[in-house]
Amino acid sequence: MSLFTVDENTCTRCGACVEECPPRIIAMNDAGRAPVPVKGAGLLCINCFHCVAVCPHGSLSHKNASPGACPPVRREWLLSPEQAAHFLRSRRSIRTYRDTPVEKESIAKLIDIARYAPSGHNSQPVEWMVVYDTQKVRLLADVVIDWMRWMGDTHPAIAKQSHMDMALKRWEGGLDAIFRGAPHVALCHAPKENMMAQSAATIALAYLELAAPSFGLGACWAGYFHAASMFWPPMVEALGLPEGHVNLGALMLGYPKHRYHRLPPRNEPRIIWR
């Protein structure tokens, strides 16, 4: 089967598919007919389906994605610059949560959105783990605390620089400085040797965090937990990730206890123009 087919009756030979193909494996037919795959295209295709998505007439069908499998862009839903700025500026890291579990369906939908995040060569290396049981979240927090105490004894300068002493003091006072009382944690993992996985996971987690408010949810990056999973063997054992996989980042998830009403300022950007 050919990598893709083109309906010559609707194709206008505009060349958009040729120009937008990342590995450049589409060429215009010398005879002036519809675009064709270059030699070896099947081996080089990364299944990004840009060719299908960019065709204004739905003329190109990839063997793994037809125009009918790619919903049309809803132009009326696209954000203006002002709306995009408001959407992004209204994002808050949520550190107080209601004592209410989130429906698994909502978390699954969030992850379904996050899977559309970009990745190098469209490799899509990210896999997910959701620590849904709140008691298991608390047990993981205990493991992080053990790591912090060990860090304070063996690497006090690093521990103090990372404010672990303050986190421990809050913990001992009854406050959760690890997961902030969030009922759930979602993390990304992938094989340790995959060099593209870290950036892909970071972007995917950012997608999830940005999508969370549309479900009435809040999120915050679980930095202490992520660090412990990288350096503390008991945490690696507690997580039980697939063999050879590492935690690439995590978000605490839950319903926010409070609602924000203002867009706080941030430092002016520092830009070097060349």
C-alpha positions in Angstrom: 0.0 0.0 0.0 1.2 3.5 -0.9 2.2 5.7 2.0 -0.4 8.2 0.9 -2.9 8.7 -1.9 -4.1 12.0 -3.4 -7.5 12.7 -5.0 -6.4 14.3 -8.3 -9.9 15.7 -8.8 -9.7 17.9 -5.8 -5.9 18.5 -5.4 -4.9 22.0 -6.6 -1.2 21.3 -6.7 -0.7 24.1 -4.2 2.4 22.4 -2.7 1.5 22.9 0.9 2.0 19.2 1.8 5.4 19.3 0.1 6.6 22.3 2.0 5.1 21.3 5.4 6.3 17.7 5.5 9.0 17.6 8.2 11.3 14.9 6.7 10.6 16.3 3.1 9.4 13.0 1.7 6.7 14.4 -0.6 7.5 15.7 -4.1 5.5 17.3 -6.8 5.0 15.0 -9.8 7.1 16.1 -12.7 4.2 15.5 -15.0 2.2 18.2 -13.3 0.0 15.7 -11.5 -0.7 15.3 -7.8 2.2 15.0 -5.2 3.8 11.7 -4.7 6.0 10.0 -2.1 9.8 10.2 -2.7 11.8 7.0 -2.8 12.1 5.5 0.7 9.3 7.7 2.1 7.8 4.8 4.1 11.0 4.4 6.1 11.4 8.2 6.8 7.8 9.1 7.6 7.3 10.0 11.3 3.5 9.8 11.1 2.9 13.4 12.1 0.1 13.6 9.5 1.0 17.3 8.7 0.3 16.4 5.1 -3.3 15.5 5.9 -3.8 18.4 8.3 -2.4 21.1 6.0 -4.3 20.2 2.8 -7.1 22.8 2.4 -9.3 20.4 0.4 -8.9 17.1 2.2 -7.3 15.7 -0.9 -4.5 13.7 0.7 -5.1 10.5 2.7 -2.2 9.0 4.6 -2.4 5.2 5.0 -2.5 5.7 8.8 -4.8 8.8 8.9 -7.5 9.8 6.5 -9.0 13.4 6.4 -12.1 12.0 8.1 -9.9 10.8 11.1 -8.6 14.4 11.6 -11.3 16.8 12.9 -11.3 20.2 11.2 -9.8 23.2 13.0 -12.6 25.3 14.6 -11.5 28.8 13.6 -14.2 30.4 15.8 -12.5 28.7 18.8 -9.0 30.0 18.2 -7.8 32.5 20.7 -7.0 36.1 19.9 -3.7 37.4 21.3 -5.5 39.1 24.2 -7.4 35.9 25.0 -4.3 33.8 24.8 -2.5 36.2 27.1 -5.4 36.1 29.6 -5.6 32.3 29.4 -1.9 31.9 30.1 -1.6 34.6 32.8 -4.6 33.2 34.7 -2.8 29.9 35.2 -1.9 29.5 38.9 0.1 26.8 40.7 -2.5 25.4 43.1 -1.2 24.6 46.6 -4.4 24.2 48.6 -7.0 21.5 47.6 -10.4 20.4 48.6 -10.8 17.1 50.2 -12.7 15.7 47.2 -11.4 13.0 44.8 -11.4 13.8 41.1 -13.3 11.5 38.8 -10.9 9.1 37.0 -12.7 10.0 33.8 -11.6 13.7 34.1 -8.0 12.7 34.7 -8.1 10.4 31.7 -9.5 13.2 29.6 -6.7 15.5 30.7 -4.1 12.9 29.8 -5.8 12.4 26.5 -5.4 16.1 25.8 -1.7 16.1 26.9 -0.9 13.3 24.4 -1.1 15.9 21.6 2.0 17.7 23.0 4.9 17.9 20.5 7.8 15.5 20.8 11.1 15.2 18.8 10.5 13.3 15.6 7.0 12.8 16.7 8.4 9.9 18.8 5.7 10.3 21.5 7.9 8.6 24.2 5.9 9.7 27.2 4.0 7.2 29.3 1.9 8.0 32.3 1.3 6.8 35.8 -1.5 8.2 38.0 -1.2 7.7 41.8 -4.9 7.9 42.3 -5.4 6.4 45.8 -4.9 9.3 48.2 -3.5 7.0 50.8 -0.8 5.9 48.4 0.0 9.6 47.7 0.5 10.1 51.5 2.8 7.0 51.6 4.9 8.5 48.8 5.1 11.8 50.7 6.5 9.8 53.7 9.2 8.4 51.4 10.1 12.0 50.2 10.4 13.1 53.9 12.8 10.2 54.6 14.9 11.4 51.6 14.9 15.0 52.9 16.1 13.9 56.3 18.9 11.9 54.7 19.8 14.9 52.5 19.9 17.1 55.6 22.4 14.7 57.3 24.6 13.9 54.3 24.2 17.0 52.0 23.2 19.9 54.4 24.1 22.7 52.0 22.1 21.3 49.2 19.2 20.6 51.5 19.2 24.1 52.9 19.5 25.6 49.4 16.4 23.6 48.4 14.5 24.7 51.6 14.2 21.1 52.7 14.6 22.2 56.3 11.5 24.4 56.0 9.6 21.6 54.3 10.5 19.3 57.1 9.5 21.8 59.8 6.1 22.2 58.1 5.7 18.5 57.8 6.4 18.0 61.5 3.9 20.7 62.3 1.2 18.8 60.4 1.4 20.5 57.0 1.9 18.6 53.8 4.8 20.5 52.1 5.3 17.6 49.6 1.9 17.2 47.8 0.1 20.1 49.5 -2.8 17.9 50.3 -3.6 17.1 46.7 -5.5 13.8 46.4 -3.8 12.6 43.2 -0.4 12.7 41.4 0.2 12.3 37.7 3.7 11.6 36.5 5.4 11.0 33.1 7.9 8.2 32.7 10.0 6.8 29.8 13.1 4.7 29.2 16.1 6.3 30.8 18.2 6.1 27.6 15.6 8.0 25.5 17.3 11.4 25.0 14.1 13.0 23.7 11.8 11.9 26.5 12.6 14.6 29.1 11.6 17.5 26.9 8.6 15.7 25.6 7.5 14.9 29.2 7.9 18.5 30.3 5.8 19.8 27.4 3.2 17.1 28.0 2.9 18.0 31.7 2.6 21.7 30.8 -0.3 20.8 28.4 -2.0 18.9 31.3 -1.5 21.7 33.7 -2.9 24.3 31.3 -5.9 22.1 30.5 -6.7 21.4 34.1 -8.7 24.6 34.9 -11.1 23.8 32.1 -12.2 20.7 34.1 -12.4 22.8 37.3 -9.1 21.3 38.5 -5.9 22.7 39.8 -2.3 21.4 39.4 1.2 22.1 40.7 4.6 20.7 39.8 5.7 18.2 42.4 9.4 19.1 42.5 10.4 17.4 45.7 8.8 14.2 44.7 10.4 14.3 41.3 13.8 14.9 42.8 13.4 12.1 45.3 12.4 9.7 42.5 15.7 10.5 40.7 18.1 10.0 43.6 16.4 8.0 46.4 16.4 4.2 45.9 13.4 3.6 48.3 11.3 6.0 46.1 12.3 4.2 42.9 11.2 1.0 44.6 8.0 2.5 45.9 7.0 3.8 42.4 7.5 0.5 40.7 8.0 1.9 37.2 8.7 -0.4 34.3 12.2 -1.8 34.2 14.6 0.9 32.8 12.1 3.7 33.1 12.5 6.9 35.1 10.2 9.6 36.4 10.5 12.6 34.2 8.2 15.0 36.1 5.0 15.0 38.1 2.0 17.1 38.9 -0.3 17.1 41.9 -3.9 17.3 40.9 -7.2 18.1 42.7 -10.0 20.5 43.0 -8.7 24.0 44.2 -9.9 25.1 47.6 -9.8 28.7 46.6 -10.4 30.7 43.4 -8.1 33.4 42.1 -9.5 36.8 41.1 -6.5 38.8 39.8 -3.6 38.4 37.3 -0.5 39.1 39.3 2.5 40.8 37.7 5.8 39.2 36.8 9.3 40.5 36.0 9.8 42.2 32.7 11.3 39.9 30.1 15.0 40.1 29.5 15.6 40.0 25.7 18.7 40.0 23.6 18.1 40.9 20.0 20.6 40.0 17.4 
